[in-house]
């Protein structure tokens, strides 16, 4: 069988690629693998986002887990980082999040967390994959069958972690775009608890509209609302938007301008650096991190260490080097002081806490990050091996030569969608657009022949 796990769990169109039958088998295989290192009565925590297919897949994976003798505790609609947090707090055997993050509403996904709250290693995922098609997994009966129960109050562990920051957001007016996803209730409530004035948009439990022209993948609505409130005379207005499972967040400043993950990591990193709490004076980013971010860090005595795209690779570099802060341009920020995975609400709580405590505008906090022009062109194709095509390889070499000394080029298959991503970055906007579009056209033509 082809590889199930991508860079962030198993994903596909629900009920055609990611079927209930497959989810059942993944549940059986996952529970069997995780049983190697935990007592039988330690449960598996299961959460989901608002997608319409979530209840179907939750039922299937729960049936799979209980069929091999493991108990399940369902905590309902919660952000992905809440599953990680609850898994640790409850001393559970593992956690499972059912979500396709920023993907379209028809998609869904399954991601596992180990008992330590970290996503599974490649080795564990490979072991699960090998067992998915196995017909020899245990089939206990009687009192040995696992039991599933609901316990939505366990999200309190995540709330408590958010509140433990001790920030006072009084004076801020925060516009929250929940993307009609997993943060639709938790984020507005938490910000109000910390004394902020909150305006909600797209904060509904609506799986038919998750990520649809809203949330972190469509920032125009949040920008428009922030600018509307500013025009109406409101003071200290900022905005935050979450993706479907709220493991990442993007922001809008007091001038209605976008604030990327690079900007966020700079602001949080500099705050930690000034308090001598930034391990190694280093932030772990990715190959997509803008050169303007790297320049701003160096100017302030910090360093950027680049990892491959994907939060798991950022996390690997962080744990290997003992670093506490890392993330992606897309708003996926990992702060190991607070959680074991990307955490949108916690990132927002931390960033807004710095804004409030410093009595400085978010716009000014991130002003040193002067973003170099960067263009990303996606070529939709399932044929990742198109990058081995002779014409494509020649086009890549020509593009790299054209940018030599003035920019950089990155071509990679997406780990979560059937796409080839072409990124060009440099100081000349016209040049990088021409290079990226020409290269994408070549890849598209070669993919069509496959």
HELIX and SHEET records of a PDB file:
HELIX    1   1 UNK A   20  UNK A   34  1                                  15    
HELIX    2   2 UNK A   35  UNK A   37  5                                   3    
HELIX    3   3 UNK A   54  UNK A   67  1                                  14    
HELIX    4   4 UNK A   80  UNK A   89  1                                  10    
HELIX    5   5 UNK A  122  UNK A  132  1                                  11    
HELIX    6   6 UNK A  142  UNK A  144  5                                   3    
HELIX    7   7 UNK A  152  UNK A  155  5                                   4    
HELIX    8   8 UNK A  156  UNK A  163  1                                   8    
HELIX    9   9 UNK A  186  UNK A  193  1                                   8    
HELIX   10  10 UNK A  215  UNK A  217  5                                   3    
HELIX   11  11 UNK A  220  UNK A  231  1                                  12    
HELIX   12  12 UNK A  261  UNK A  274  1                                  14    
HELIX   13  13 UNK A  279  UNK A  281  5                                   3    
HELIX   14  14 UNK A  291  UNK A  299  1                                   9    
HELIX   15  15 UNK A  311  UNK A  321  1                                  11    
HELIX   16  16 UNK A  344  UNK A  358  1                                  15    
HELIX   17  17 UNK A  362  UNK A  365  1                                   4    
HELIX   18  18 UNK A  384  UNK A  388  5                                   5    
HELIX   19  19 UNK A  390  UNK A  403  1                                  14    
HELIX   20  20 UNK A  429  UNK A  448  1                                  20    
SHEET    1   A 7 UNK A   5  UNK A   6  0                                        
SHEET    2   A 7 UNK A   9  UNK A  13 -1                                        
SHEET    3   A 7 UNK A 107  UNK A 113 -1                                        
SHEET    4   A 7 UNK A  94  UNK A  98 -1                                        
SHEET    5   A 7 UNK A  44  UNK A  48  1                                        
SHEET    6   A 7 UNK A  72  UNK A  77  1                                        
SHEET    7   A 7 UNK A 148  UNK A 150  1                                        
SHEET    1   B 5 UNK A 197  UNK A 201  0                                        
SHEET    2   B 5 UNK A 173  UNK A 177  1                                        
SHEET    3   B 5 UNK A 237  UNK A 242  1                                        
SHEET    4   B 5 UNK A 249  UNK A 252 -1                                        
SHEET    5   B 5 UNK A 258  UNK A 259 -1                                        
SHEET    1   C 2 UNK A 282  UNK A 286  0                                        
SHEET    2   C 2 UNK A 303  UNK A 307  1                                        
SHEET    1   D 2 UNK A 325  UNK A 327  0                                        
SHEET    2   D 2 UNK A 333  UNK A 335 -1                                        
SHEET    1   E 3 UNK A 374  UNK A 380  0                                        
SHEET    2   E 3 UNK A 419  UNK A 426 -1                                        
SHEET    3   E 3 UNK A 407  UNK A 413 -1                                        
END                                                                             
